[in-house]
């Protein structure tokens, strides 16, 4: 009798799961307890503004003032460096291998720890979290070009999973050295954004210029054409959407023009076409993109990231408007002595977070 009941229960569970998978009205939900908003403040000349006090900040969540805590002391960093290592970037790997000493010296500091992942069609952990610079350098030396494709989105998801197991009192950062496109990942952009949100992960891309990889990659042998001459069907035409247009012209990380893209990513069951998932990752978490062509460019990008990370203010709060579903827009202001927003500074932070999807 117990065996029969167990079989029936398994069949029922499988049926319910299938119904949930097929339901077009499936709703995505996520909850947030503590929101972390790393904030970069720049003056008119692009220099970092330091020595601000907690009372100098005001944070609005969907227009509602929040009771914030501002950490101005050093918080130890856990960094995952994720590197594209397929055949397309073979010519750039010698330069990337040399950045090992910079990761601890310029980015994470003495109390920081570094882990190293690389990816092509596989995701390989070259080094788990360590504070030993020799182990970091050895991990970078292990980089070798792999297959033609690359699973960038899956690699970012793995990096977030690794960071999710680090202590909550550490800053969790990903440095992604990669092209902006994805090859063959199984995870979706929305799933990665959800994990990054839940575990307060900040993503800094260092973008590999696609022109360089196109010019330096070894040519692949052409595949035989299965269609006779004149019989090849035309490729499907992807109609442009307002969301895709907004993505192409979006501004700063907390620009309102980019928010509709995030809303569509979370609301749609099957997701929308994302031509540049790397840009989505950085803007959603509050990171800023850098790009490189030469080794000097790469070193400058890493130094810039390190300087920004160590110049940020960490604002944390428990939202007082948790019952509001959907996307919560974050706006941070730096106040003058009269309590008015300062116009002589630029504030960069994550644009917001997703609390729960709202049915159509």
SERO-4910 file (N, C-alpha, C, O; in steps of 0.05 Angstrom, whole numbers):
BEGIN
 pado doro    nc1    nc2    nc3   cac1   cac2   cac3    cc1    cc2    cc3    oc1    oc2    oc3
  Unk    A     17    -24      0      0      0      0     18     25      0     12     44    -15
  Unk    A     39     25     16     56     49     17     69     53    -10     73     76    -19
  Unk    A     76     31    -24     89     34    -50     70     46    -70     78     64    -85
  Unk    A     45     38    -69     25     49    -88     21     79    -82     20     95   -101
  Unk    A     18     85    -56     15    114    -49     39    131    -58     36    153    -68
  Unk    A     63    119    -55     86    134    -63     87    139    -93     94    161   -102
  Unk    A     78    119   -109     77    122   -138     57    143   -146     62    160   -163
  Unk    A     33    142   -133     12    161   -139     21    190   -132     16    209   -147
  Unk    A     35    193   -109     45    219   -101     65    230   -121     65    253   -128
  Unk    A     82    212   -131    102    220   -150     90    229   -176     98    249   -188
  Unk    A     69    214   -185     55    221   -210     41    248   -207     41    264   -225
  Unk    A     28    252   -184     15    278   -179     34    301   -179     29    322   -191
  Unk    A     57    298   -166     77    319   -166     88    325   -194     92    348   -201
  Unk    A     92    303   -210    101    308   -237     81    322   -254     88    339   -270
  Unk    A     55    316   -250     34    329   -265     32    358   -258     30    375   -276
  Unk    A     34    365   -232     32    393   -224     56    408   -234     53    431   -243
  Unk    A     80    396   -234    104    409   -244    101    415   -274    108    437   -283
  Unk    A     90    396   -289     86    400   -318     66    422   -323     70    438   -341
  Unk    A     45    423   -307     25    444   -310     38    472   -305     32    491   -319
  Unk    A     55    473   -285     68    499   -279     87    507   -301     89    531   -308
  Unk    A    100    487   -314    119    494   -335    104    504   -360    114    521   -374
  Unk    A     79    494   -365     64    501   -389     47    525   -385     38    537   -404
  Unk    A     42    534   -360     24    555   -355     35    582   -365     56    590   -356
  Unk    A     21    596   -383     30    622   -393     28    644   -372     39    665   -376
  Unk    A     12    638   -351      8    659   -331     27    656   -307     23    667   -286
  Unk    A     48    640   -311     67    635   -290     79    661   -280     88    677   -297
  Unk    A     80    666   -254     89    691   -243    115    687   -228    118    668   -212
  Unk    A    135    703   -234    161    702   -220    159    719   -195    148    741   -195
  Unk    A    170    708   -173    170    723   -148    198    722   -135    212    702   -136
  Unk    A    205    744   -122    230    745   -107    226    763    -83    211    783    -85
  Unk    A    238    757    -61    235    774    -37    262    785    -30    283    774    -36
  Unk    A    261    808    -18    286    822    -10    283    831     19    263    842     27
  Unk    A    303    825     35    303    833     63    320    858     67    310    878     77
  Unk    A    346    856     60    364    879     62    374    886     35    385    869     21
  Unk    A    372    911     27    381    920      1    409    934      6    412    950     23
  Unk    A    428    926    -11    455    938    -10    458    954    -36    455    944    -58
  Unk    A    465    980    -33    468    997    -56    496   1010    -55    500   1030    -41
  Unk    A    516    999    -69    542   1012    -71    539   1038    -86    527   1039   -107
  Unk    A    551   1059    -75    547   1086    -87    574   1098    -93    592   1099    -76
  Unk    A    577   1107   -118    601   1122   -127    593   1151   -131    573   1157   -144
  Unk    A    609   1169   -119    603   1198   -121    626   1211   -136    649   1209   -127
  Unk    A    620   1225   -158    641   1239   -174    636   1269   -175    612   1277   -174
  Unk    A    657   1285   -176    653   1313   -179    652   1320   -209    651   1302   -226
  Unk    A    651   1345   -216    648   1354   -243    671   1346   -261    668   1344   -285
  Unk    A    694   1341   -249    718   1333   -264    722   1303   -265    741   1293   -276
  Unk    A    702   1288   -254    704   1259   -254    721   1247   -232    727   1223   -233
  Unk    A    728   1263   -212    744   1253   -190    725   1243   -168    703   1252   -165
  Unk    A    735   1223   -153    719   1211   -131    716   1231   -108    735   1244   -100
  Unk    A    692   1233    -98    687   1251    -75    688   1234    -50    671   1216    -46
  Unk    A    707   1239    -33    711   1224     -8    702   1240     16    695   1263     14
  Unk    A    703   1227     39    698   1239     65    670   1250     68    665   1268     83
  Unk    A    651   1238     54    623   1245     58    613   1231     84    622   1209     90
  Unk    A    595   1243     98    584   1232    122    557   1218    116    544   1224     96
  Unk    A    549   1199    134    523   1186    129    500   1206    126    481   1201    111
  Unk    A    501   1228    141    479   1248    140    479   1263    113    460   1277    107
  Unk    A    500   1259     96    501   1273     70    484   1258     49    481   1268     27
  Unk    A    474   1234     56    460   1218     36    430   1217     42    422   1218     65
  Unk    A    415   1216     20    386   1209     22    380   1189      0    388   1192    -23
  Unk    A    367   1167      8    359   1146    -11    329   1144    -13    315   1143      8
  Unk    A    319   1144    -37    291   1141    -43    286   1114    -56    299   1108    -76
  Unk    A    267   1099    -46    259   1073    -57    231   1077    -68    212   1079    -52
  Unk    A    228   1077    -94    202   1084   -107    191   1110    -96    167   1113    -92
  Unk    A    209   1129    -92    202   1155    -83    198   1158    -53    194   1180    -43
  Unk    A    201   1136    -38    198   1136     -9    225   1138      5    242   1121      0
  Unk    A    229   1158     22    254   1160     37    258   1135     55    239   1125     67
  Unk    A    283   1126     57    289   1102     72    308   1108     94    324   1127     93
  Unk    A    307   1092    115    325   1094    138    350   1078    130    349   1053    131
  Unk    A    371   1092    123    395   1078    112    418   1077    132    419   1093    150
  Unk    A    435   1057    128    460   1055    142    482   1059    121    481   1046    100
  Unk    A    501   1075    128    523   1081    109    549   1071    121    558   1080    142
  Unk    A    562   1051    108    587   1041    117    610   1057    103    612   1057     79
  Unk    A    625   1070    119    648   1086    109    674   1073    116    695   1083    108
  Unk    A    674   1051    131    698   1037    137    703   1015    117    685   1009    101
  Unk    A    727   1004    117    734    984     97    720    958    103    719    949    126
  Unk    A    708    946     82    694    920     84    710    900     67    715    906     44
  Unk    A    718    878     78    735    859     63    720    849     38    695    846     38
  Unk    A    735    843     17    723    836     -9    728    807    -16    750    796    -11
  Unk    A    707    795    -27    710    769    -40    706    773    -70    684    782    -78
  Unk    A    726    767    -86    725    772   -114    727    746   -130    745    730   -125
  Unk    A    709    743   -149    712    721   -169    719    733   -196    704    750   -206
  Unk    A    742    725   -206    750    734   -233    742    712   -253    750    689   -251
  Unk    A    725    720   -272    715    701   -292    726    709   -319    722    732   -328
  Unk    A    739    690   -333    754    697   -357    745    679   -380    743    655   -377
  Unk    A    738    692   -402    732    677   -427    758    665   -437    778    679   -441
  Unk    A    758    638   -442    782    625   -450    775    605   -472    782    581   -471
  Unk    A    762    614   -493    757    597   -516    777    604   -538    795    620   -534
  Unk    A    774    592   -561    794    595   -582    795    624   -593    815    632   -604
  Unk    A    773    639   -590    772    666   -602    790    685   -588    799    705   -599
  Unk    A    797    680   -562    813    699   -547    842    689   -542    856    699   -525
  Unk    A    850    669   -558    877    658   -554    899    679   -555    918    677   -539
  Unk    A    897    698   -573    918    718   -575    919    737   -551    939    750   -547
  Unk    A    897    739   -536    896    758   -513    903    744   -487    908    758   -467
  Unk    A    903    718   -486    907    705   -460    935    711   -448    937    713   -424
  Unk    A    956    714   -464    982    720   -451    981    746   -435    993    748   -414
  Unk    A    966    766   -445    963    791   -429    946    787   -405    953    798   -383
  Unk    A    925    771   -407    907    767   -384    922    751   -362    917    756   -338
  Unk    A    940    733   -370    954    718   -350    971    735   -331    977    727   -309
  Unk    A    979    759   -341    997    776   -325    983    793   -304    997    806   -288
  Unk    A    957    792   -302    943    810   -283    941    798   -255    930    812   -238
  Unk    A    950    774   -251    948    762   -224    957    779   -201    941    783   -182
  Unk    A    981    791   -202    990    807   -180    973    832   -175    972    842   -152
  Unk    A    959    842   -195    943    866   -192    917    860   -178    906    878   -165
  Unk    A    907    836   -179    881    829   -168    881    834   -138    862    846   -127
  Unk    A    902    825   -124    903    829    -95    914    856    -88    904    869    -69
  Unk    A    933    866   -103    946    891    -96    928    915   -101    927    933    -85
  Unk    A    913    915   -123    898    938   -131    868    936   -127    854    956   -124
  Unk    A    857    911   -125    828    908   -124    818    899    -96    803    914    -84
  Unk    A    828    877    -86    816    866    -62    831    875    -37    819    876    -15
  Unk    A    857    882    -39    872    890    -15    881    866      2    877    843     -6
  Unk    A    894    872     24    907    851     40    886    832     52    891    808     54
  Unk    A    863    842     60    843    825     73    825    812     52    807    796     60
  Unk    A    829    818     27    811    807      6    819    779     -2    842    770      2
  Unk    A    800    765    -15    805    738    -26    796    737    -55    778    751    -63
  Unk    A    809    720    -70    804    718    -99    800    690   -107    814    671    -97
  Unk    A    780    685   -124    776    660   -138    777    664   -168    770    686   -177
  Unk    A    785    644   -183    788    647   -212    773    625   -226    776    601   -220
  Unk    A    756    633   -245    741    615   -263    749    622   -291    755    645   -298
  Unk    A    748    602   -309    749    607   -338    728    591   -352    718    571   -340
  Unk    A    722    599   -376    700    585   -390    704    585   -420    713    605   -432
  Unk    A    697    563   -432    691    561   -460    664    546   -461    644    557   -452
  Unk    A    663    521   -472    638    506   -469    637    493   -441    616    482   -433
  Unk    A    659    494   -427    660    484   -399    664    508   -380    671    530   -389
  Unk    A    659    504   -355    665    523   -335    685    510   -316    678    491   -302
  Unk    A    709    521   -314    730    509   -298    738    527   -275    743    551   -279
  Unk    A    739    516   -252    749    531   -228    779    527   -227    788    505   -219
  Unk    A    794    548   -233    823    546   -233    834    550   -205    855    540   -198
  Unk    A    819    565   -188    827    570   -160    803    578   -144    789    596   -151
  Unk    A    800    564   -121    779    572   -102    789    597    -87    811    605    -91
  Unk    A    772    608    -70    779    632    -56    805    629    -40    808    609    -25
  Unk    A    823    647    -43    849    646    -30    859    675    -26    852    693    -40
  Unk    A    876    677     -5    890    703     -1    919    700     -8    935    719     -5
  Unk    A    927    677    -19    955    672    -26    960    682    -54    949    671    -73
  Unk    A    977    703    -57    982    713    -84    995    693   -103    991    694   -127
  Unk    A   1011    675    -92   1024    655   -109   1003    636   -122   1006    629   -145
  Unk    A    983    629   -106    962    611   -117    946    626   -138    938    614   -158
  Unk    A    942    652   -134    927    668   -154    943    669   -180    931    665   -202
  Unk    A    969    673   -178    986    675   -202    987    648   -217    986    647   -241
  Unk    A    988    626   -201    989    600   -214    963    594   -228    963    582   -250
  Unk    A    941    602   -216    915    598   -229    914    613   -256    904    602   -276
  Unk    A    924    638   -257    924    653   -282    941    640   -303    935    641   -327
  Unk    A    963    627   -295    981    614   -314    968    589   -326    977    580   -347
  Unk    A    947    579   -314    933    555   -324    915    561   -347    904    543   -360
  Unk    A    911    587   -353    892    594   -375    902    584   -402    925    588   -410
  Unk    A    884    570   -416    891    559   -442    866    562   -460    844    560   -451
  Unk    A    871    567   -486    848    570   -504    833    543   -507    846    522   -509
  Unk    A    807    544   -508    791    520   -510    776    518   -536    786    523   -557
  Unk    A    750    511   -533    734    506   -557    724    532   -569    731    554   -560
  Unk    A    708    530   -590    699    554   -604    677    570   -589    677    594   -589
  Unk    A    660    556   -576    637    569   -563    644    578   -534    666    573   -525
  Unk    A    625    591   -521    631    599   -493    604    604   -479    585    615   -490
  Unk    A    604    596   -453    580    597   -437    583    620   -416    587    615   -392
  Unk    A    582    644   -426    587    667   -408    566    670   -386    573    674   -363
  Unk    A    540    668   -393    519    671   -373    521    649   -352    518    655   -328
  Unk    A    526    624   -360    529    603   -341    553    608   -323    552    601   -299
  Unk    A    575    619   -333    598    624   -317    592    646   -296    601    643   -273
  Unk    A    577    666   -304    570    687   -284    552    675   -262    555    682   -239
  Unk    A    534    657   -270    517    644   -250    534    628   -231    529    628   -206
  Unk    A    554    614   -241    572    598   -223    587    617   -204    591    610   -181
  Unk    A    596    639   -214    610    658   -197    593    669   -175    602    672   -152
  Unk    A    568    674   -181    549    683   -160    544    661   -140    543    667   -116
  Unk    A    542    637   -149    538    614   -130    562    613   -111    558    609    -87
  Unk    A    586    615   -121    609    615   -104    609    637    -84    614    632    -60
  Unk    A    602    661    -92    601    684    -74    578    681    -53    581    691    -31
  Unk    A    557    667    -60    535    664    -42    542    649    -17    528    651      4
  Unk    A    564    634    -18    573    619      6    594    634     22    603    623     43
  Unk    A    601    658     14    620    673     30    605    687     52    581    691     51
  Unk    A    619    695     74    606    708     96    591    733     88    599    747     69
  Unk    A    569    738    102    552    761     94    565    788     99    556    808     88
  Unk    A    586    788    116    599    814    122    621    821    102    637    839    107
  Unk    A    622    807     79    642    812     59    628    824     34    605    817     28
  Unk    A    642    841     20    632    851     -6    636    829    -27    656    816    -27
  Unk    A    616    825    -43    616    804    -63    617    817    -91    599    830    -99
  Unk    A    640    812   -105    645    825   -130    653    805   -151    669    786   -145
  Unk    A    644    808   -176    653    793   -199    667    811   -218    656    833   -225
  Unk    A    690    803   -228    704    817   -250    702    798   -274    714    776   -273
  Unk    A    687    806   -294    682    789   -317    699    799   -341    694    821   -351
  Unk    A    718    783   -349    735    790   -372    725    774   -396    731    750   -398
  Unk    A    710    786   -413    695    771   -433    685    789   -456    685    813   -453
  Unk    A    677    776   -478    661    790   -498    633    795   -486    626    784   -465
  Unk    A    618    810   -500    591    818   -490    570    798   -497    548    799   -487
  Unk    A    576    780   -516    555    761   -525    559    734   -511    579    729   -498
  Unk    A    538    718   -513    539    691   -501    538    670   -523    525    674   -544
  Unk    A    550    648   -518    551    627   -538    530    606   -536    514    602   -554
  Unk    A    529    592   -513    511    569   -511    502    563   -482    502    540   -474
  Unk    A    496    584   -467    490    580   -438    462    568   -435    444    571   -452
  Unk    A    459    553   -413    433    542   -406    417    561   -388    392    562   -390
  Unk    A    431    576   -371    417    595   -354    407    619   -370    419    626   -391
  Unk    A    386    632   -360    375    656   -373    385    681   -358    392    680   -334
  Unk    A    383    704   -372    391    729   -360    376    735   -335    388    744   -315
  Unk    A    350    730   -335    333    735   -311    342    719   -287    342    729   -265
  Unk    A    350    694   -291    359    677   -269    384    688   -256    388    688   -232
  Unk    A    402    698   -273    427    710   -263    422    735   -247    433    740   -226
  Unk    A    404    752   -258    397    777   -244    385    771   -217    390    785   -197
  Unk    A    368    751   -216    355    743   -191    376    735   -170    375    744   -147
  Unk    A    394    718   -178    415    709   -160    433    732   -151    441    733   -127
  Unk    A    440    749   -170    457    772   -162    443    790   -142    455    800   -124
  Unk    A    417    794   -146    401    810   -127    400    798   -100    405    811    -80
  Unk    A    394    772    -99    390    759    -73    416    758    -56    415    757    -32
  Unk    A    439    757    -70    464    755    -56    481    780    -58    505    779    -51
  Unk    A    469    802    -67    483    828    -67    510    827    -80    531    834    -68
  Unk    A    510    817   -105    535    814   -121    537    838   -140    518    845   -154
  Unk    A    561    850   -140    567    872   -158    584    862   -181    604    848   -176
  Unk    A    577    868   -206    590    857   -229    604    879   -245    591    899   -253
  Unk    A    630    876   -248    646    895   -264    657    880   -289    674    863   -287
  Unk    A    646    887   -313    657    875   -337    682    889   -347    684    914   -346
  Unk    A    701    874   -357    724    884   -372    721    871   -399    727    848   -403
  Unk    A    712    887   -418    702    876   -444    724    872   -463    741    890   -468
  Unk    A    725    848   -474    744    841   -496    732    851   -522    710    844   -530
  Unk    A    747    868   -535    738    880   -560    734    858   -581    752    843   -588
  Unk    A    709    857   -592    703    835   -611    719    839   -637    724    819   -651
  Unk    A    726    863   -644    742    867   -668    769    854   -666    779    842   -685
  Unk    A    780    855   -641    806    842   -637    804    812   -640    821    800   -653
  Unk    A    784    800   -627    781    771   -629    775    762   -657    784    741   -666
  Unk    A    760    779   -673    754    771   -700    780    772   -717    783    754   -735
  Unk    A    797    791   -712    821    794   -729    843    774   -720    860    766   -737
  Unk    A    843    766   -695    865    749   -685    858    720   -683    876    703   -680
  Unk    A    832    713   -683    824    685   -680    833    669   -704    833    679   -727
  Unk    A    840    644   -700    847    627   -722    822    620   -738    801    614   -727
  Unk    A    824    621   -765    801    616   -781    792    587   -778    808    568   -777
  Unk    A    766    583   -777    755    556   -775    748    545   -802    741    561   -820
  Unk    A    751    519   -807    745    508   -833    715    512   -839    698    508   -821
  Unk    A    708    519   -863    680    524   -870    664    498   -869    673    477   -876
  Unk    A    639    501   -860    621    478   -860    608    474   -887    602    494   -901
  Unk    A    602    450   -895    589    446   -921    560    457   -920    546    454   -900
  Unk    A    552    470   -941    525    482   -943    505    460   -949    507    448   -971
  Unk    A    485    455   -932    466    433   -937    445    441   -958    430    424   -967
  Unk    A    444    467   -966    424    476   -985    437    479  -1013    459    489  -1015
  Unk    A    422    472  -1034    432    478  -1061    431    507  -1067    418    522  -1052
  Unk    A    446    516  -1087    447    544  -1094    419    556  -1099    403    544  -1113
  Unk    A    414    578  -1086    389    592  -1090    366    582  -1073    344    593  -1073
  Unk    A    371    561  -1057    349    549  -1041    351    555  -1012    334    547   -996
  Unk    A    371    570  -1003    375    576   -975    353    595   -965    349    616   -978
  Unk    A    338    588   -943    317    606   -933    329    630   -920    351    630   -909
  Unk    A    314    652   -922    323    676   -909    322    674   -879    304    660   -869
  Unk    A    340    686   -864    339    684   -834    315    699   -824    306    718   -836
  Unk    A    304    690   -801    280    703   -790    287    732   -782    309    737   -771
  Unk    A    269    750   -786    273    778   -780    262    784   -752    238    782   -747
  Unk    A    280    791   -733    271    797   -706    260    825   -705    275    844   -709
  Unk    A    234    828   -699    223    856   -699    234    872   -676    236    861   -654
  Unk    A    241    897   -681    251    913   -659    228    920   -639    206    926   -648
  Unk    A    235    919   -613    215    926   -592    224    952   -579    247    959   -580
  Unk    A    205    965   -565    213    989   -551    235    984   -530    252   1000   -525
  Unk    A    233    960   -518    252    953   -497    280    950   -509    300    960   -498
  Unk    A    282    937   -533    308    934   -546    319    961   -554    343    966   -553
  Unk    A    302    979   -564    311   1006   -571    321   1021   -547    342   1035   -549
  Unk    A    307   1019   -525    316   1033   -501    342   1022   -492    359   1037   -482
  Unk    A    346    996   -495    372    984   -486    395    995   -502    417    999   -492
  Unk    A    390   1000   -528    412   1009   -545    421   1037   -539    444   1044   -545
  Unk    A    403   1054   -528    409   1082   -523    409   1088   -494    408   1112   -487
  Unk    A    410   1068   -477    408   1073   -448    431   1090   -438    453   1089   -450
  Unk    A    427   1105   -416    447   1122   -405    461   1110   -382    471   1087   -383
  Unk    A    463   1125   -360    478   1117   -336    465   1092   -323    443   1084   -330
  Unk    A    480   1081   -303    471   1056   -291    444   1059   -277    428   1040   -277
  Unk    A    438   1082   -266    413   1086   -253    394   1103   -269    376   1117   -259
  Unk    A    398   1103   -296    381   1118   -314    353   1105   -316    351   1081   -318
  Unk    A    332   1122   -315    305   1111   -317    300   1098   -344    282   1081   -346
  Unk    A    315   1106   -365    311   1095   -391    317   1065   -393    308   1052   -411
  Unk    A    333   1055   -374    340   1027   -374    321   1010   -358    321    985   -360
  Unk    A    306   1022   -341    289   1007   -323    268    990   -337    263    968   -329
  Unk    A    255   1000   -359    235    983   -373    247    957   -383    233    937   -384
  Unk    A    273    956   -389    286    932   -397    286    911   -374    279    888   -379
  Unk    A    293    920   -350    293    902   -327    265    892   -322    261    869   -315
  Unk    A    245    910   -324    218    902   -318    209    880   -337    197    860   -329
  Unk    A    215    883   -363    208    863   -383    222    836   -378    211    815   -382
  Unk    A    248    838   -370    263    813   -365    249    797   -343    247    773   -346
  Unk    A    240    810   -322    228    796   -299    199    788   -304    191    767   -294
  Unk    A    184    803   -320    156    797   -322    150    775   -342    131    760   -338
  Unk    A    165    774   -364    159    755   -385    169    727   -378    191    723   -368
  Unk    A    151    707   -382    158    679   -376    182    669   -392    200    657   -382
  Unk    A    181    675   -418    202    665   -436    225    685   -439    245    679   -452
  Unk    A    223    709   -427    244    728   -429    244    743   -456    229    735   -474
  Unk    A    260    764   -459    262    779   -483    290    776   -494    308    766   -481
  Unk    A    293    783   -519    319    781   -533    338    802   -521    332    826   -521
  Unk    A    360    792   -510    380    810   -498    406    809   -515    421    789   -513
  Unk    A    411    829   -531    435    829   -548    461    831   -532    482    823   -542
  Unk    A    459    843   -508    484    848   -493    479    842   -463    474    860   -448
  Unk    A    479    816   -456    474    810   -428    494    821   -408    488    826   -385
  Unk    A    519    826   -417    540    837   -400    532    865   -391    535    871   -367
  Unk    A    521    881   -409    512    908   -401    489    906   -381    488    922   -363
  Unk    A    471    887   -385    449    884   -366    460    877   -338    450    888   -318
  Unk    A    479    858   -337    490    850   -311    503    874   -296    498    878   -273
  Unk    A    519    889   -311    533    911   -297    514    933   -289    516    943   -266
  Unk    A    495    941   -306    477    963   -299    458    955   -277    452    971   -259
  Unk    A    449    930   -276    430    922   -256    444    921   -228    431    927   -208
  Unk    A    469    913   -227    482    911   -201    496    936   -193    504    939   -169
  Unk    A    500    955   -211    513    980   -205    542    982   -213    556   1001   -207
  Unk    A    552    962   -228    579    963   -237    581    980   -262    561    987   -274
  Unk    A    606    986   -270    611   1001   -295    630    986   -313    649    973   -303
  Unk    A    624    987   -339    640    972   -358    666    986   -365    668   1010   -366
  Unk    A    687    970   -369    711    979   -381    717    961   -405    707    939   -407
  Unk    A    734    971   -423    741    955   -446    771    956   -450    784    975   -441
  Unk    A    782    937   -465    811    938   -470    817    926   -497    803    909   -507
  Unk    A    839    936   -508    850    924   -533    879    916   -527    887    894   -534
  Unk    A    894    934   -515    922    928   -509    926    919   -480    907    922   -464
  Unk    A    949    909   -473    955    902   -445    954    926   -427    945    924   -404
  Unk    A    963    949   -437    962    973   -420    933    981   -414    926    989   -392
  Unk    A    915    977   -434    887    982   -430    876    964   -408    860    973   -391
  Unk    A    884    939   -409    874    920   -389    884    927   -361    868    927   -342
  Unk    A    909    935   -358    919    943   -332    904    968   -322    898    969   -298
  Unk    A    900    987   -340    886   1011   -332    857   1005   -323    848   1017   -304
  Unk    A    844    986   -336    817    979   -329    816    967   -301    798    973   -285
  Unk    A    835    949   -295    835    937   -268    842    957   -247    830    957   -225
  Unk    A    860    975   -252    866    996   -233    842   1014   -228    836   1022   -206
  Unk    A    827   1020   -250    803   1037   -247    782   1023   -230    769   1036   -213
  Unk    A    778    997   -234    759    982   -218    767    982   -189    750    986   -172
  Unk    A    793    977   -184    802    977   -156    798   1004   -143    789   1005   -120
  Unk    A    804   1025   -157    800   1052   -146    771   1058   -140    764   1069   -119
  Unk    A    753   1050   -158    725   1055   -154    714   1038   -131    699   1049   -114
  Unk    A    722   1013   -129    712    996   -108    720   1007    -80    704   1007    -62
  Unk    A    744   1018    -78    753   1028    -53    745   1057    -47    750   1067    -26
  Unk    A    731   1069    -67    721   1096    -63    691   1096    -59    679   1118    -56
  Unk    A    678   1073    -59    649   1072    -57    640   1074    -28    654   1068     -9
  Unk    A    615   1083    -26    600   1083      0    580   1061     -2    566   1058    -23
  Unk    A    577   1045     19    558   1023     19    533   1032     35    535   1036     59
  Unk    A    511   1035     21    486   1042     33    469   1017     36    464   1003     16
  Unk    A    459   1011     60    442    988     64    417    997     78    417   1016     94
  Unk    A    395    983     73    369    989     86    350    966     82    352    950     64
  Unk    A    331    965    100    308    947     98    285    963     87    276    982    100
  Unk    A    274    957     63    253    973     51    229    976     69    219    956     81
  Unk    A    219   1000     71    194   1004     87    169   1003     70    147   1008     79
  Unk    A    173    995     44    150    992     26    151    965     11    147    963    -13
  Unk    A    155    944     27    158    917     16    133    908      2    134    890    -15
  Unk    A    110    919     10     84    909     -2     81    919    -31     63    909    -45
  Unk    A     97    937    -40     95    946    -67    109    926    -85    133    922    -83
  Unk    A     94    914   -103    105    894   -121    119    906   -145    116    930   -150
  Unk    A    134    890   -159    147    899   -184    174    910   -179    188    904   -159
  Unk    A    183    927   -198    210    938   -196    210    962   -177    194    980   -180
  Unk    A    230    962   -159    234    985   -141    257   1001   -150    280    991   -151
  Unk    A    252   1026   -158    273   1043   -168    287   1056   -144    275   1067   -126
  Unk    A    314   1055   -145    331   1068   -124    342   1094   -135    353   1095   -157
  Unk    A    339   1115   -119    351   1140   -125    367   1150   -101    355   1152    -79
  Unk    A    392   1156   -104    409   1166    -82    417   1195    -88    425   1201   -110
  Unk    A    414   1211    -68    421   1240    -70    442   1246    -49    442   1236    -27
  Unk    A    461   1264    -57    480   1276    -38    470   1304    -31    465   1320    -49
  Unk    A    467   1309     -6    454   1334      4    475   1355     12    497   1348     21
  Unk    A    468   1380      9    484   1401     19    477   1407     48    461   1393     59
  Unk    A    489   1428     59    484   1434     87    455   1442     93    445   1439    115
  Unk    A    441   1452     72    413   1460     75    394   1437     70    370   1440     71
  Unk    A    405   1413     65    388   1389     60    377   1387     32    358   1373     27
  Unk    A    389   1402     13    380   1401    -15    400   1385    -31    424   1384    -25
  Unk    A    390   1371    -52    408   1355    -69    430   1372    -82    424   1393    -93
  Unk    A    454   1363    -80    477   1377    -92    477   1373   -123    472   1351   -132
  Unk    A    482   1395   -137    482   1393   -166    510   1391   -177    514   1388   -201
  Unk    A    530   1393   -160    558   1392   -169    571   1365   -168    595   1362   -171
  Unk    A    554   1344   -162    565   1317   -161    547   1298   -178    524   1304   -182
  Unk    A    559   1276   -186    544   1255   -200    544   1230   -183    565   1221   -174
  Unk    A    521   1219   -179    518   1196   -161    511   1171   -179    493   1172   -194
  Unk    A    527   1150   -175    523   1125   -191    517   1103   -171    532   1098   -152
  Unk    A    495   1088   -176    488   1065   -159    471   1046   -176    466   1052   -199
  Unk    A    463   1024   -164    446   1006   -179    419   1019   -183    410   1034   -166
  Unk    A    405   1013   -205    380   1027   -211    357   1018   -194    337   1032   -191
  Unk    A    359    994   -182    337    984   -166    338    954   -163    359    942   -166
  Unk    A    315    943   -156    314    914   -151    285    905   -156    267    922   -157
  Unk    A    281    879   -158    255    868   -164    244    855   -138    257    838   -126
  Unk    A    220    864   -130    208    853   -106    189    830   -113    191    808   -102
  Unk    A    171    833   -132    153    813   -141    140    821   -167    135    845   -172
  Unk    A    133    802   -184    120    808   -209     91    815   -204     78    803   -187
  Unk    A     81    834   -219     53    842   -217     38    831   -241     47    836   -264
  Unk    A     17    815   -238      2    804   -261     -8    826   -279    -15    848   -270
  Unk    A    -10    820   -305    -20    839   -324    -50    845   -318    -62    861   -332
***
